[in-house]
């Protein structure tokens, strides 16, 4: 009896596992309570979160409709192809003034108008750091629409 019986029946191991389980449970409980304020903030602002989700869906629907309503003229299709070649030769992301300068040096037709149109249809999108990216998905859609007309 005593300690020999505990050792023979793996009592020390069971005690260690039990202590580990209880300690882990208490640790998880304390972390949950420590982060409870964040969950409550989200719960209080659920209306705002829902509004943001609805706004994003509406923006996406408007964007899809804008693509459907987009008329790809011959000038736009040619400009898109020409600028695509220039953008491929540049670093990604690129600076818009540099692209404009290169387009003017290459003698492209109405580069200011083309860049303005590209920004409207979100073919060129800002990256938030003062540079821009070429949206290849929009580029492919424009080419598809241009071929179909």
N, CA, C and O atoms as a GROMACS GRO file, in nm:
protein
  596
    1UNK      N    1   0.082  -0.118   0.000
    1UNK     CA    2   0.000   0.000   0.000
    1UNK      C    3   0.087   0.124   0.000
    1UNK      O    4   0.209   0.117   0.012
    2UNK      N    5   0.022   0.237  -0.014
    2UNK     CA    6   0.094   0.363  -0.009
    2UNK      C    7   0.152   0.401  -0.144
    2UNK      O    8   0.086   0.389  -0.248
    3UNK      N    9   0.276   0.447  -0.140
    3UNK     CA   10   0.339   0.497  -0.262
    3UNK      C   11   0.369   0.385  -0.361
    3UNK      O   12   0.366   0.408  -0.482
    4UNK      N   13   0.398   0.265  -0.313
    4UNK     CA   14   0.422   0.152  -0.403
    4UNK      C   15   0.298   0.119  -0.484
    4UNK      O   16   0.310   0.089  -0.603
    5UNK      N   17   0.181   0.124  -0.425
    5UNK     CA   18   0.056   0.095  -0.495
    5UNK      C   19   0.028   0.204  -0.600
    5UNK      O   20  -0.017   0.175  -0.710
    6UNK      N   21   0.056   0.327  -0.563
    6UNK     CA   22   0.037   0.438  -0.660
    6UNK      C   23   0.129   0.417  -0.780
    6UNK      O   24   0.087   0.435  -0.894
    7UNK      N   25   0.253   0.381  -0.755
    7UNK     CA   26   0.350   0.360  -0.862
    7UNK      C   27   0.310   0.241  -0.948
    7UNK      O   28   0.317   0.249  -1.070
    8UNK      N   29   0.269   0.129  -0.886
    8UNK     CA   30   0.232   0.008  -0.960
    8UNK      C   31   0.110   0.029  -1.049
    8UNK      O   32   0.102  -0.032  -1.156
    9UNK      N   33   0.018   0.113  -1.011
    9UNK     CA   34  -0.104   0.136  -1.089
    9UNK      C   35  -0.095   0.262  -1.176
    9UNK      O   36  -0.198   0.313  -1.219
   10UNK      N   37   0.024   0.310  -1.203
   10UNK     CA   38   0.049   0.430  -1.284
   10UNK      C   39  -0.023   0.553  -1.227
   10UNK      O   40  -0.069   0.638  -1.304
   11UNK      N   41  -0.031   0.563  -1.100
   11UNK     CA   42  -0.099   0.674  -1.035
   11UNK      C   43  -0.032   0.807  -1.056
   11UNK      O   44  -0.099   0.909  -1.070
   12UNK      N   45   0.102   0.808  -1.060
   12UNK     CA   46   0.175   0.933  -1.081
   12UNK      C   47   0.147   0.989  -1.221
   12UNK      O   48   0.128   1.109  -1.238
   13UNK      N   49   0.143   0.901  -1.318
   13UNK     CA   50   0.115   0.944  -1.456
   13UNK      C   51  -0.028   0.998  -1.466
   13UNK      O   52  -0.051   1.100  -1.530
   14UNK      N   53  -0.123   0.927  -1.402
   14UNK     CA   54  -0.262   0.973  -1.406
   14UNK      C   55  -0.277   1.107  -1.334
   14UNK      O   56  -0.352   1.194  -1.380
   15UNK      N   57  -0.208   1.124  -1.226
   15UNK     CA   58  -0.214   1.251  -1.154
   15UNK      C   59  -0.156   1.364  -1.238
   15UNK      O   60  -0.211   1.474  -1.242
   16UNK      N   61  -0.046   1.336  -1.306
   16UNK     CA   62   0.017   1.436  -1.392
   16UNK      C   63  -0.076   1.473  -1.509
   16UNK      O   64  -0.088   1.591  -1.542
   17UNK      N   65  -0.139   1.373  -1.569
   17UNK     CA   66  -0.232   1.401  -1.679
   17UNK      C   67  -0.351   1.481  -1.627
   17UNK      O   68  -0.395   1.576  -1.693
   18UNK      N   69  -0.402   1.446  -1.512
   18UNK     CA   70  -0.514   1.520  -1.454
   18UNK      C   71  -0.479   1.664  -1.426
   18UNK      O   72  -0.557   1.755  -1.457
   19UNK      N   73  -0.363   1.686  -1.368
   19UNK     CA   74  -0.319   1.823  -1.340
   19UNK      C   75  -0.302   1.900  -1.471
   19UNK      O   76  -0.337   2.018  -1.478
   20UNK      N   77  -0.248   1.835  -1.573
   20UNK     CA   78  -0.228   1.900  -1.704
   20UNK      C   79  -0.362   1.939  -1.766
   20UNK      O   80  -0.377   2.048  -1.820
   21UNK      N   81  -0.460   1.849  -1.757
   21UNK     CA   82  -0.592   1.878  -1.813
   21UNK      C   83  -0.656   1.996  -1.741
   21UNK      O   84  -0.710   2.086  -1.805
   22UNK      N   85  -0.651   1.995  -1.609
   22UNK     CA   86  -0.710   2.105  -1.532
   22UNK      C   87  -0.638   2.236  -1.562
   22UNK      O   88  -0.702   2.339  -1.580
   23UNK      N   89  -0.505   2.232  -1.566
   23UNK     CA   90  -0.428   2.353  -1.594
   23UNK      C   91  -0.461   2.407  -1.734
   23UNK      O   92  -0.478   2.528  -1.752
   24UNK      N   93  -0.469   2.317  -1.833
   24UNK     CA   94  -0.503   2.360  -1.970
   24UNK      C   95  -0.642   2.421  -1.974
   24UNK      O   96  -0.663   2.524  -2.038
   25UNK      N   97  -0.736   2.360  -1.906
   25UNK     CA   98  -0.872   2.415  -1.902
   25UNK      C   99  -0.876   2.553  -1.841
   25UNK      O  100  -0.943   2.642  -1.892
   26UNK      N  101  -0.805   2.571  -1.730
   26UNK     CA  102  -0.801   2.702  -1.666
   26UNK      C  103  -0.732   2.806  -1.754
   26UNK      O  104  -0.771   2.923  -1.756
   27UNK      N  105  -0.629   2.764  -1.826
   27UNK     CA  106  -0.559   2.855  -1.916
   27UNK      C  107  -0.651   2.901  -2.029
   27UNK      O  108  -0.657   3.020  -2.060
   28UNK      N  109  -0.724   2.808  -2.088
   28UNK     CA  110  -0.818   2.842  -2.196
   28UNK      C  111  -0.928   2.932  -2.143
   28UNK      O  112  -0.967   3.028  -2.210
   29UNK      N  113  -0.978   2.904  -2.025
   29UNK     CA  114  -1.082   2.986  -1.964
   29UNK      C  115  -1.031   3.128  -1.939
   29UNK      O  116  -1.103   3.225  -1.965
   30UNK      N  117  -0.910   3.142  -1.889
   30UNK     CA  118  -0.857   3.276  -1.861
   30UNK      C  119  -0.834   3.354  -1.990
   30UNK      O  120  -0.860   3.474  -1.995
   31UNK      N  121  -0.785   3.288  -2.093
   31UNK     CA  122  -0.766   3.356  -2.222
   31UNK      C  123  -0.900   3.398  -2.282
   31UNK      O  124  -0.911   3.506  -2.340
   32UNK      N  125  -1.000   3.314  -2.267
   32UNK     CA  126  -1.133   3.348  -2.319
   32UNK      C  127  -1.189   3.469  -2.247
   32UNK      O  128  -1.244   3.560  -2.310
   33UNK      N  129  -1.175   3.472  -2.116
   33UNK     CA  130  -1.226   3.586  -2.039
   33UNK      C  131  -1.147   3.713  -2.074
   33UNK      O  132  -1.204   3.822  -2.079
   34UNK      N  133  -1.017   3.698  -2.097
   34UNK     CA  134  -0.934   3.815  -2.131
   34UNK      C  135  -0.974   3.875  -2.266
   34UNK      O  136  -0.958   3.995  -2.286
   35UNK      N  137  -1.025   3.794  -2.357
   35UNK     CA  138  -1.063   3.843  -2.490
   35UNK      C  139  -1.213   3.868  -2.502
   35UNK      O  140  -1.261   3.904  -2.609
   36UNK      N  141  -1.286   3.852  -2.396
   36UNK     CA  142  -1.432   3.867  -2.398
   36UNK      C  143  -1.474   4.007  -2.440
   36UNK      O  144  -1.578   4.023  -2.505
   37UNK      N  145  -1.397   4.110  -2.404
   37UNK     CA  146  -1.433   4.246  -2.441
   37UNK      C  147  -1.437   4.266  -2.593
   37UNK      O  148  -1.518   4.344  -2.642
   38UNK      N  149  -1.352   4.196  -2.666
   38UNK     CA  150  -1.352   4.207  -2.812
   38UNK      C  151  -1.479   4.145  -2.870
   38UNK      O  152  -1.539   4.200  -2.962
   39UNK      N  153  -1.518   4.033  -2.817
   39UNK     CA  154  -1.641   3.968  -2.864
   39UNK      C  155  -1.762   4.056  -2.834
   39UNK      O  156  -1.852   4.068  -2.916
   40UNK      N  157  -1.764   4.117  -2.716
   40UNK     CA  158  -1.875   4.205  -2.680
   40UNK      C  159  -1.878   4.329  -2.769
   40UNK      O  160  -1.986   4.377  -2.804
   41UNK      N  161  -1.762   4.383  -2.805
   41UNK     CA  162  -1.757   4.498  -2.897
   41UNK      C  163  -1.816   4.461  -3.032
   41UNK      O  164  -1.893   4.538  -3.090
   42UNK      N  165  -1.781   4.344  -3.082
   42UNK     CA  166  -1.836   4.299  -3.210
   42UNK      C  167  -1.987   4.282  -3.199
   42UNK      O  168  -2.061   4.318  -3.290
   43UNK      N  169  -2.032   4.227  -3.088
   43UNK     CA  170  -2.174   4.206  -3.067
   43UNK      C  171  -2.250   4.340  -3.063
   43UNK      O  172  -2.359   4.351  -3.119
   44UNK      N  173  -2.191   4.440  -2.998
   44UNK     CA  174  -2.254   4.570  -2.991
   44UNK      C  175  -2.256   4.640  -3.127
   44UNK      O  176  -2.348   4.716  -3.156
   45UNK      N  177  -2.157   4.614  -3.210
   45UNK     CA  178  -2.146   4.681  -3.340
   45UNK      C  179  -2.194   4.592  -3.454
   45UNK      O  180  -2.158   4.616  -3.569
   46UNK      N  181  -2.276   4.492  -3.424
   46UNK     CA  182  -2.317   4.400  -3.528
   46UNK      C  183  -2.397   4.469  -3.638
   46UNK      O  184  -2.393   4.426  -3.754
   47UNK      N  185  -2.470   4.575  -3.605
   47UNK     CA  186  -2.543   4.651  -3.706
   47UNK      C  187  -2.448   4.717  -3.805
   47UNK      O  188  -2.473   4.716  -3.926
   48UNK      N  189  -2.339   4.774  -3.753
   48UNK     CA  190  -2.239   4.838  -3.840
   48UNK      C  191  -2.171   4.736  -3.930
   48UNK      O  192  -2.147   4.761  -4.048
   49UNK      N  193  -2.140   4.620  -3.872
   49UNK     CA  194  -2.075   4.514  -3.950
   49UNK      C  195  -2.168   4.468  -4.061
   49UNK      O  196  -2.125   4.446  -4.174
   50UNK      N  197  -2.296   4.453  -4.029
   50UNK     CA  198  -2.395   4.410  -4.129
   50UNK      C  199  -2.406   4.514  -4.241
   50UNK      O  200  -2.415   4.478  -4.359
   51UNK      N  201  -2.406   4.643  -4.204
   51UNK     CA  202  -2.414   4.749  -4.304
   51UNK      C  203  -2.293   4.745  -4.398
   51UNK      O  204  -2.307   4.763  -4.519
   52UNK      N  205  -2.174   4.721  -4.341
   52UNK     CA  206  -2.054   4.714  -4.424
   52UNK      C  207  -2.062   4.597  -4.521
   52UNK      O  208  -2.022   4.609  -4.637
   53UNK      N  209  -2.112   4.484  -4.474
   53UNK     CA  210  -2.126   4.368  -4.562
   53UNK      C  211  -2.223   4.398  -4.675
   53UNK      O  212  -2.196   4.365  -4.790
   54UNK      N  213  -2.335   4.462  -4.642
   54UNK     CA  214  -2.435   4.497  -4.744
   54UNK      C  215  -2.376   4.596  -4.844
   54UNK      O  216  -2.398   4.584  -4.964
   55UNK      N  217  -2.300   4.696  -4.794
   55UNK     CA  218  -2.239   4.794  -4.883
   55UNK      C  219  -2.140   4.729  -4.978
   55UNK      O  220  -2.136   4.763  -5.096
   56UNK      N  221  -2.060   4.633  -4.928
   56UNK     CA  222  -1.964   4.565  -5.014
   56UNK      C  223  -2.036   4.485  -5.122
   56UNK      O  224  -1.992   4.481  -5.237
   57UNK      N  225  -2.146   4.421  -5.085
   57UNK     CA  226  -2.224   4.345  -5.184
   57UNK      C  227  -2.281   4.438  -5.290
   57UNK      O  228  -2.279   4.406  -5.409
   58UNK      N  229  -2.332   4.554  -5.247
   58UNK     CA  230  -2.388   4.651  -5.342
   58UNK      C  231  -2.279   4.704  -5.435
   58UNK      O  232  -2.302   4.720  -5.555
   59UNK      N  233  -2.160   4.733  -5.380
   59UNK     CA  234  -2.050   4.780  -5.462
   59UNK      C  235  -2.009   4.676  -5.565
   59UNK      O  236  -1.981   4.708  -5.681
   60UNK      N  237  -2.007   4.550  -5.522
   60UNK     CA  238  -1.972   4.443  -5.613
   60UNK      C  239  -2.077   4.430  -5.724
   60UNK      O  240  -2.043   4.409  -5.840
   61UNK      N  241  -2.205   4.443  -5.687
   61UNK     CA  242  -2.312   4.436  -5.786
   61UNK      C  243  -2.302   4.552  -5.886
   61UNK      O  244  -2.324   4.533  -6.005
   62UNK      N  245  -2.268   4.672  -5.836
   62UNK     CA  246  -2.251   4.787  -5.925
   62UNK      C  247  -2.134   4.765  -6.020
   62UNK      O  248  -2.141   4.800  -6.138
   63UNK      N  249  -2.027   4.707  -5.966
   63UNK     CA  250  -1.909   4.681  -6.048
   63UNK      C  251  -1.941   4.581  -6.159
   63UNK      O  252  -1.899   4.598  -6.273
   64UNK      N  253  -2.016   4.476  -6.124
   64UNK     CA  254  -2.055   4.376  -6.223
   64UNK      C  255  -2.143   4.441  -6.329
   64UNK      O  256  -2.126   4.415  -6.448
   65UNK      N  257  -2.236   4.526  -6.287
   65UNK     CA  258  -2.323   4.594  -6.382
   65UNK      C  259  -2.243   4.689  -6.470
   65UNK      O  260  -2.272   4.703  -6.589
   66UNK      N  261  -2.144   4.755  -6.413
   66UNK     CA  262  -2.060   4.845  -6.492
   66UNK      C  263  -1.985   4.768  -6.601
   66UNK      O  264  -1.969   4.818  -6.712
   67UNK      N  265  -1.938   4.645  -6.568
   67UNK     CA  266  -1.873   4.563  -6.669
   67UNK      C  267  -1.970   4.524  -6.780
   67UNK      O  268  -1.934   4.521  -6.898
   68UNK      N  269  -2.093   4.494  -6.742
   68UNK     CA  270  -2.193   4.455  -6.842
   68UNK      C  271  -2.228   4.572  -6.932
   68UNK      O  272  -2.249   4.555  -7.052
   69UNK      N  273  -2.234   4.693  -6.873
   69UNK     CA  274  -2.271   4.813  -6.949
   69UNK      C  275  -2.154   4.872  -7.027
   69UNK      O  276  -2.174   4.961  -7.110
   70UNK      N  277  -2.033   4.825  -7.002
   70UNK     CA  278  -1.915   4.881  -7.066
   70UNK      C  279  -1.918   4.855  -7.216
   70UNK      O  280  -1.932   4.742  -7.262
   71UNK      N  281  -1.903   4.963  -7.290
   71UNK     CA  282  -1.894   4.952  -7.435
   71UNK      C  283  -1.747   4.963  -7.473
   71UNK      O  284  -1.682   5.064  -7.447
   72UNK      N  285  -1.696   4.858  -7.533
   72UNK     CA  286  -1.555   4.856  -7.571
   72UNK      C  287  -1.544   4.909  -7.714
   72UNK      O  288  -1.579   4.841  -7.811
   73UNK      N  289  -1.496   5.031  -7.723
   73UNK     CA  290  -1.476   5.090  -7.855
   73UNK      C  291  -1.344   5.040  -7.912
   73UNK      O  292  -1.262   4.980  -7.842
   74UNK      N  293  -1.326   5.063  -8.039
   74UNK     CA  294  -1.202   5.021  -8.104
   74UNK      C  295  -1.083   5.094  -8.042
   74UNK      O  296  -0.977   5.034  -8.021
   75UNK      N  297  -1.102   5.224  -8.013
   75UNK     CA  298  -0.994   5.302  -7.951
   75UNK      C  299  -0.956   5.244  -7.815
   75UNK      O  300  -0.838   5.230  -7.783
   76UNK      N  301  -1.058   5.209  -7.733
   76UNK     CA  302  -1.032   5.154  -7.601
   76UNK      C  303  -0.958   5.021  -7.611
   76UNK      O  304  -0.863   4.996  -7.537
   77UNK      N  305  -1.002   4.936  -7.701
   77UNK     CA  306  -0.938   4.806  -7.717
   77UNK      C  307  -0.792   4.820  -7.759
   77UNK      O  308  -0.704   4.752  -7.707
   78UNK      N  309  -0.766   4.908  -7.853
   78UNK     CA  310  -0.629   4.930  -7.900
   78UNK      C  311  -0.544   4.989  -7.787
   78UNK      O  312  -0.431   4.947  -7.765
   79UNK      N  313  -0.600   5.088  -7.716
   79UNK     CA  314  -0.527   5.150  -7.606
   79UNK      C  315  -0.494   5.049  -7.497
   79UNK      O  316  -0.384   5.049  -7.442
   80UNK      N  317  -0.590   4.963  -7.466
   80UNK     CA  318  -0.568   4.862  -7.361
   80UNK      C  319  -0.454   4.770  -7.402
   80UNK      O  320  -0.368   4.736  -7.320
   81UNK      N  321  -0.453   4.728  -7.527
   81UNK     CA  322  -0.347   4.638  -7.574
   81UNK      C  323  -0.211   4.707  -7.570
   81UNK      O  324  -0.112   4.647  -7.529
   82UNK      N  325  -0.206   4.835  -7.612
   82UNK     CA  326  -0.080   4.908  -7.613
   82UNK      C  327  -0.028   4.931  -7.472
   82UNK      O  328   0.090   4.910  -7.444
   83UNK      N  329  -0.116   4.974  -7.383
   83UNK     CA  330  -0.074   4.999  -7.245
   83UNK      C  331  -0.036   4.869  -7.175
   83UNK      O  332   0.052   4.869  -7.089
   84UNK      N  333  -0.101   4.758  -7.211
   84UNK     CA  334  -0.065   4.630  -7.150
   84UNK      C  335   0.081   4.596  -7.180
   84UNK      O  336   0.152   4.546  -7.093
   85UNK      N  337   0.124   4.624  -7.301
   85UNK     CA  338   0.264   4.598  -7.338
   85UNK      C  339   0.357   4.685  -7.255
   85UNK      O  340   0.461   4.638  -7.207
   86UNK      N  341   0.320   4.812  -7.237
   86UNK     CA  342   0.404   4.902  -7.157
   86UNK      C  343   0.410   4.859  -7.011
   86UNK      O  344   0.516   4.861  -6.949
   87UNK      N  345   0.296   4.820  -6.957
   87UNK     CA  346   0.290   4.780  -6.815
   87UNK      C  347   0.370   4.652  -6.793
   87UNK      O  348   0.435   4.637  -6.689
   88UNK      N  349   0.366   4.560  -6.888
   88UNK     CA  350   0.441   4.435  -6.874
   88UNK      C  351   0.591   4.462  -6.870
   88UNK      O  352   0.666   4.386  -6.808
   89UNK      N  353   0.636   4.570  -6.936
   89UNK     CA  354   0.778   4.603  -6.937
   89UNK      C  355   0.821   4.677  -6.809
   89UNK      O  356   0.941   4.690  -6.782
   90UNK      N  357   0.723   4.724  -6.731
   90UNK     CA  358   0.753   4.800  -6.610
   90UNK      C  359   0.750   4.708  -6.488
   90UNK      O  360   0.702   4.595  -6.494
   91UNK      N  361   0.802   4.761  -6.377
   91UNK     CA  362   0.792   4.688  -6.250
   91UNK      C  363   0.649   4.692  -6.200
   91UNK      O  364   0.575   4.786  -6.230
   92UNK      N  365   0.610   4.590  -6.125
   92UNK     CA  366   0.477   4.586  -6.067
   92UNK      C  367   0.490   4.598  -5.917
   92UNK      O  368   0.558   4.513  -5.859
   93UNK      N  369   0.433   4.693  -5.850
   93UNK     CA  370   0.345   4.798  -5.896
   93UNK      C  371   0.423   4.911  -5.965
   93UNK      O  372   0.545   4.922  -5.951
   94UNK      N  373   0.351   4.991  -6.040
   94UNK     CA  374   0.416   5.096  -6.118
   94UNK      C  375   0.362   5.232  -6.078
   94UNK      O  376   0.254   5.244  -6.021
   95UNK      N  377   0.440   5.335  -6.111
   95UNK     CA  378   0.399   5.472  -6.085
   95UNK      C  379   0.324   5.524  -6.208
   95UNK      O  380   0.370   5.510  -6.321
   96UNK      N  381   0.209   5.583  -6.185
   96UNK     CA  382   0.126   5.632  -6.294
   96UNK      C  383   0.195   5.741  -6.377
   96UNK      O  384   0.184   5.738  -6.500
   97UNK      N  385   0.266   5.837  -6.315
   97UNK     CA  386   0.335   5.937  -6.397
   97UNK      C  387   0.443   5.876  -6.488
   97UNK      O  388   0.465   5.924  -6.600
   98UNK      N  389   0.508   5.772  -6.441
   98UNK     CA  390   0.609   5.706  -6.523
   98UNK      C  391   0.542   5.639  -6.643
   98UNK      O  392   0.592   5.647  -6.755
   99UNK      N  393   0.430   5.573  -6.620
   99UNK     CA  394   0.356   5.509  -6.730
   99UNK      C  395   0.311   5.613  -6.831
   99UNK      O  396   0.321   5.591  -6.952
  100UNK      N  397   0.261   5.724  -6.783
  100UNK     CA  398   0.217   5.831  -6.873
  100UNK      C  399   0.334   5.885  -6.954
  100UNK      O  400   0.321   5.908  -7.074
  101UNK      N  401   0.447   5.904  -6.890
  101UNK     CA  402   0.566   5.954  -6.959
  101UNK      C  403   0.612   5.857  -7.068
  101UNK      O  404   0.645   5.897  -7.179
  102UNK      N  405   0.614   5.729  -7.034
  102UNK     CA  406   0.654   5.628  -7.132
  102UNK      C  407   0.556   5.625  -7.249
  102UNK      O  408   0.596   5.614  -7.365
  103UNK      N  409   0.426   5.636  -7.219
  103UNK     CA  410   0.324   5.634  -7.324
  103UNK      C  411   0.340   5.754  -7.417
  103UNK      O  412   0.325   5.741  -7.538
  104UNK      N  413   0.369   5.871  -7.360
  104UNK     CA  414   0.389   5.990  -7.443
  104UNK      C  415   0.514   5.976  -7.530
  104UNK      O  416   0.512   6.015  -7.647
  105UNK      N  417   0.621   5.922  -7.474
  105UNK     CA  418   0.744   5.904  -7.551
  105UNK      C  419   0.725   5.804  -7.664
  105UNK      O  420   0.788   5.816  -7.770
  106UNK      N  421   0.639   5.706  -7.644
  106UNK     CA  422   0.612   5.605  -7.748
  106UNK      C  423   0.511   5.656  -7.851
  106UNK      O  424   0.487   5.590  -7.952
  107UNK      N  425   0.452   5.772  -7.824
  107UNK     CA  426   0.360   5.831  -7.920
  107UNK      C  427   0.222   5.768  -7.922
  107UNK      O  428   0.156   5.767  -8.025
  108UNK      N  429   0.178   5.715  -7.809
  108UNK     CA  430   0.045   5.655  -7.804
  108UNK      C  431  -0.061   5.765  -7.817
  108UNK      O  432  -0.041   5.877  -7.771
  109UNK      N  433  -0.172   5.730  -7.878
  109UNK     CA  434  -0.279   5.826  -7.904
  109UNK      C  435  -0.357   5.855  -7.777
  109UNK      O  436  -0.409   5.762  -7.714
  110UNK      N  437  -0.367   5.982  -7.736
  110UNK     CA  438  -0.445   6.028  -7.621
  110UNK      C  439  -0.415   5.950  -7.492
  110UNK      O  440  -0.506   5.890  -7.435
  111UNK      N  441  -0.290   5.952  -7.446
  111UNK     CA  442  -0.257   5.873  -7.325
  111UNK      C  443  -0.327   5.921  -7.198
  111UNK      O  444  -0.361   5.840  -7.112
  112UNK      N  445  -0.349   6.053  -7.186
  112UNK     CA  446  -0.418   6.104  -7.067
  112UNK      C  447  -0.561   6.050  -7.061
  112UNK      O  448  -0.608   6.005  -6.957
  113UNK      N  449  -0.629   6.055  -7.173
  113UNK     CA  450  -0.767   6.006  -7.180
  113UNK      C  451  -0.772   5.856  -7.154
  113UNK      O  452  -0.862   5.807  -7.086
  114UNK      N  453  -0.675   5.785  -7.207
  114UNK     CA  454  -0.672   5.640  -7.188
  114UNK      C  455  -0.655   5.606  -7.041
  114UNK      O  456  -0.726   5.521  -6.988
  115UNK      N  457  -0.561   5.672  -6.974
  115UNK     CA  458  -0.538   5.644  -6.832
  115UNK      C  459  -0.660   5.681  -6.748
  115UNK      O  460  -0.693   5.610  -6.653
  116UNK      N  461  -0.725   5.792  -6.781
  116UNK     CA  462  -0.846   5.830  -6.709
  116UNK      C  463  -0.953   5.723  -6.724
  116UNK      O  464  -1.020   5.687  -6.627
  117UNK      N  465  -0.970   5.674  -6.845
  117UNK     CA  466  -1.069   5.569  -6.870
  117UNK      C  467  -1.031   5.440  -6.798
  117UNK      O  468  -1.118   5.371  -6.744
  118UNK      N  469  -0.904   5.407  -6.796
  118UNK     CA  470  -0.859   5.285  -6.728
  118UNK      C  471  -0.887   5.293  -6.578
  118UNK      O  472  -0.923   5.194  -6.515
  119UNK      N  473  -0.869   5.413  -6.521
  119UNK     CA  474  -0.898   5.430  -6.379
  119UNK      C  475  -1.048   5.419  -6.351
  119UNK      O  476  -1.088   5.364  -6.248
  120UNK      N  477  -1.130   5.470  -6.442
  120UNK     CA  478  -1.276   5.462  -6.425
  120UNK      C  479  -1.325   5.318  -6.427
  120UNK      O  480  -1.409   5.279  -6.346
  121UNK      N  481  -1.273   5.241  -6.520
  121UNK     CA  482  -1.320   5.102  -6.534
  121UNK      C  483  -1.240   5.007  -6.445
  121UNK      O  484  -1.259   4.886  -6.450
  122UNK      N  485  -1.151   5.064  -6.364
  122UNK     CA  486  -1.070   4.991  -6.267
  122UNK      C  487  -0.981   4.885  -6.332
  122UNK      O  488  -0.959   4.778  -6.277
  123UNK      N  489  -0.931   4.918  -6.449
  123UNK     CA  490  -0.828   4.837  -6.512
  123UNK      C  491  -0.695   4.865  -6.443
  123UNK      O  492  -0.613   4.775  -6.427
  124UNK      N  493  -0.676   4.990  -6.403
  124UNK     CA  494  -0.561   5.029  -6.322
  124UNK      C  495  -0.615   5.061  -6.184
  124UNK      O  496  -0.702   5.146  -6.168
  125UNK      N  497  -0.563   4.990  -6.084
  125UNK     CA  498  -0.615   5.007  -5.948
  125UNK      C  499  -0.502   5.050  -5.854
  125UNK      O  500  -0.390   5.000  -5.865
  126UNK      N  501  -0.531   5.143  -5.763
  126UNK     CA  502  -0.428   5.187  -5.668
  126UNK      C  503  -0.398   5.079  -5.565
  126UNK      O  504  -0.487   5.003  -5.525
  127UNK      N  505  -0.273   5.073  -5.523
  127UNK     CA  506  -0.236   4.973  -5.421
  127UNK      C  507  -0.234   5.032  -5.280
  127UNK      O  508  -0.205   4.961  -5.184
  128UNK      N  509  -0.264   5.162  -5.268
  128UNK     CA  510  -0.268   5.225  -5.137
  128UNK      C  511  -0.136   5.286  -5.094
  128UNK      O  512  -0.131   5.354  -4.991
  129UNK      N  513  -0.031   5.266  -5.169
  129UNK     CA  514   0.101   5.320  -5.136
  129UNK      C  515   0.150   5.419  -5.240
  129UNK      O  516   0.269   5.450  -5.245
  130UNK      N  517   0.059   5.470  -5.322
  130UNK     CA  518   0.098   5.566  -5.424
  130UNK      C  519   0.133   5.503  -5.558
  130UNK      O  520   0.167   5.574  -5.653
  131UNK      N  521   0.126   5.373  -5.566
  131UNK     CA  522   0.153   5.302  -5.690
  131UNK      C  523   0.025   5.236  -5.740
  131UNK      O  524  -0.077   5.235  -5.671
  132UNK      N  525   0.032   5.179  -5.860
  132UNK     CA  526  -0.085   5.120  -5.923
  132UNK      C  527  -0.052   4.982  -5.976
  132UNK      O  528   0.063   4.948  -6.000
  133UNK      N  529  -0.159   4.904  -5.993
  133UNK     CA  530  -0.146   4.768  -6.047
  133UNK      C  531  -0.238   4.754  -6.167
  133UNK      O  532  -0.342   4.820  -6.175
  134UNK      N  533  -0.200   4.668  -6.257
  134UNK     CA  534  -0.276   4.637  -6.377
  134UNK      C  535  -0.363   4.516  -6.347
  134UNK      O  536  -0.310   4.408  -6.316
  135UNK      N  537  -0.495   4.531  -6.355
  135UNK     CA  538  -0.586   4.421  -6.324
  135UNK      C  539  -0.602   4.333  -6.447
  135UNK      O  540  -0.670   4.370  -6.543
  136UNK      N  541  -0.539   4.217  -6.444
  136UNK     CA  542  -0.539   4.127  -6.561
  136UNK      C  543  -0.677   4.070  -6.588
  136UNK      O  544  -0.711   4.040  -6.703
  137UNK      N  545  -0.758   4.055  -6.484
  137UNK     CA  546  -0.893   4.001  -6.503
  137UNK      C  547  -0.977   4.099  -6.584
  137UNK      O  548  -1.049   4.059  -6.676
  138UNK      N  549  -0.969   4.228  -6.550
  138UNK     CA  550  -1.042   4.330  -6.624
  138UNK      C  551  -0.988   4.338  -6.767
  138UNK      O  552  -1.064   4.355  -6.862
  139UNK      N  553  -0.857   4.327  -6.781
  139UNK     CA  554  -0.794   4.329  -6.913
  139UNK      C  555  -0.852   4.219  -7.002
  139UNK      O  556  -0.888   4.244  -7.117
  140UNK      N  557  -0.860   4.096  -6.949
  140UNK     CA  558  -0.916   3.985  -7.028
  140UNK      C  559  -1.063   4.008  -7.062
  140UNK      O  560  -1.107   3.976  -7.173
  141UNK      N  561  -1.138   4.065  -6.968
  141UNK     CA  562  -1.280   4.092  -6.995
  141UNK      C  563  -1.297   4.195  -7.106
  141UNK      O  564  -1.386   4.182  -7.190
  142UNK      N  565  -1.212   4.296  -7.106
  142UNK     CA  566  -1.220   4.399  -7.211
  142UNK      C  567  -1.188   4.337  -7.347
  142UNK      O  568  -1.255   4.366  -7.446
  143UNK      N  569  -1.087   4.252  -7.351
  143UNK     CA  570  -1.052   4.188  -7.479
  143UNK      C  571  -1.166   4.097  -7.527
  143UNK      O  572  -1.194   4.093  -7.647
  144UNK      N  573  -1.229   4.026  -7.436
  144UNK     CA  574  -1.341   3.940  -7.475
  144UNK      C  575  -1.457   4.022  -7.529
  144UNK      O  576  -1.517   3.986  -7.631
  145UNK      N  577  -1.489   4.132  -7.460
  145UNK     CA  578  -1.599   4.218  -7.506
  145UNK      C  579  -1.565   4.282  -7.641
  145UNK      O  580  -1.652   4.299  -7.726
  146UNK      N  581  -1.439   4.318  -7.658
  146UNK     CA  582  -1.398   4.382  -7.782
  146UNK      C  583  -1.407   4.288  -7.901
  146UNK      O  584  -1.443   4.330  -8.011
  147UNK      N  585  -1.375   4.162  -7.880
  147UNK     CA  586  -1.383   4.064  -7.988
  147UNK      C  587  -1.527   4.034  -8.027
  147UNK      O  588  -1.555   4.003  -8.142
  148UNK      N  589  -1.618   4.043  -7.930
  148UNK     CA  590  -1.757   4.008  -7.955
  148UNK      C  591  -1.834   4.116  -8.027
  148UNK      O  592  -1.943   4.090  -8.078
  149UNK      N  593  -1.780   4.237  -8.034
  149UNK     CA  594  -1.856   4.347  -8.097
  149UNK      C  595  -1.827   4.358  -8.244
  149UNK      O  596  -1.882   4.444  -8.312
   0.00000   0.00000   0.00000
